[in-house]
Amino acid sequence: MTIVLVVGLAFLALWPAYNLALVAFTTRDSAGAGRHRRFDARTPTGHEPTTFWIVVPALNEERVVGRTTAAALALTGPVGSRTRVLVVDDGSDDGTPEVLAGIDHPDLTVLRREFPNARKGKGEALNNAFQLIRDTTLAEGGNPDRVVMGVIDGDGRGSANLLTEVARAMREPDVGAIQARVRIHNRDKVLAAVQDLEFAAIANASQLLRDAAGTVGLGGNGQFARLSSLMRLGDAPWSACLVEDLELGLRMHLNGERIRYTSQGNVTQQGLIDVKRLLRQRTRWAQGNLQCISYVPRLVASRNIRNHALMEMLYYLLAPWLNAFGIIGIASLWGFAAWRLVPGNGPAFLLHSWLELAGAVGVWAAGMTLPGFLWATVHRFQLRDEKLSQLYLAALAYPAFLLLGIVSTWRAIGRQVTKKQTWAKTERLAEEPIAVAV
């Protein structure tokens, strides 16, 4: 057995072990039902949210904003709580203003941002929403500790129990934010089904692991934060970072805030069904992740970050870049070894035959493919809302999805080096509007 096979088998032993460890954490979902029932019977602590503000950032969202706003207005929390919806129209020049004007509901507020302040990024729109909610709460004599600001994107829809689950997690006074599970609602397409496999199964398991480690990250969709926790971050909790959600989570951890994760409540969003658009989205996410590496020194120096939490955060921030360079290194090594197998190119290097190379490639291909089937099986038995055949089809496409992630990472490096920061907005698929009950 050659060195290449030995190294390959070593990595393959770690990869399934890592996935199996994540699968073990997903068992908390099924075991948690009884704990939730017992938790419901507990006496209120006085720290639960009484007001939920659902913020919907909207820039040219005429295709989806009507349905999203209606779904947000329909969300209800625990008895005695109030749900209010704030749509931030960030200078839309399509039919978004007209769609919103057609919705008559006492709990809906539309915040129109005009130029030159409009279209300066999602972070700026959320900061504007935060300032309005903060000022309204204080003017009405509300308690910021019991007011929650949630973010649901223009294509998002929350599950009926979402606010109840957020309130349950926030019974603990030291919890400053909650991240909900994310699903894909147009998962009848293969590419969207792969994204649902990623979010609903793999990312869900990762967040459960991070919940145990105290390192939960916030996502752009389904994040909920106490108003008082956001106020401790100043007038602008969100930044201009390309992944303003990830950065907000890091800032909250550095500030000593506790972030929890709930897999019981979820937010669904549109999956991208065009490879080019998906690559563009993932490149933007990767570039934002690269920007957040600047937080590493602060994380290392912080007294609010425990050692085990620090290791997990460093892995989350640095692993994609180590993997990108590692893949190039391994591919180069194999390519050189294959070139040496061609007669006349010198003595064999690591590999002694084409059959040996084929065997090594086969083992690696199996190692990249099997985890997808593992997660497809977990998805089926955990959520039970998709056919196993559809999930296995998504599992077959999963290795190509991982490769797209590597390409995205290298594109992000190129954009960051050339200081390219501007991005075109991802277009939504049209959705049928639903009626709003007043």
Secondary structure, DSSP 8 states (H G I E B T S, - for coil): --HHHHHHHHHHHHHHHHHHHHHHHHHHHHHHHHHHHHHHTS---S-S-SEEEEEEEESS-TTTHHHHHHHHHT---STT-EEEEEEEE-S--SSHHHHHHT---TTEEEEE--TTTSSS-HHHHHHHHHHHHHHHHHHTT--GGGEEEEE--TT-EE-TTHHHHHHHHTTSTTEEEEEEEEEES-TTSHHHHHHHIIIIIIIHHHHHHHHHHT-----SSSEEEEHHHHHTT-S--S-S-TTHHHHHHHHHHHTT-EEEEEEEEEEEE-----HHHHHHHHHHHHHHHHHGGGGHHHHHH-SSS-HHHHHHHHHHHHHHHHHHHHHHHHHHHHHHHHHHHSTTS-S--S---HHHHHHHHHHHHHHHHHHHHHHHHHHHHHH--S-HHHHHHHHHHHHHHHHHHHHHHHHHHHHHHTT-------------------
